[in-house]
Amino acid sequence: MVNNVEGKTYEERLQCLKLCTVKERRNRQNLTEVFRMCMGLSMLELNELSTLDDNIRGTRGHTWKLEFRCTRNCCKYFSLIE
């Protein structure tokens, strides 16, 4: 459907179309969803997937360090946990 990408490798097509890899797009979407959860803009609650870290010393002055403790199967496949 796009001209001039026929016969090119995946990396060449990404460069030609100025796109990120699938892994980068998934990571960006995951970070966006975590941000929305923190701000209360998501249908998911933050405490469903993680908790805030009680160790304030390691957060460099902010209180938004998250600890991921998987209690659901979906958390096993959440790419930020890798």
Secondary structure, DSSP 8 states (H G I E B T S, - for coil): --TT-TT--HHHHHHHHT---HHHHHHHHHHHHHHHHHHT-SSS-HHHHEEE-S-GGGGTT-S--EEE---SHHHHT-GGG-
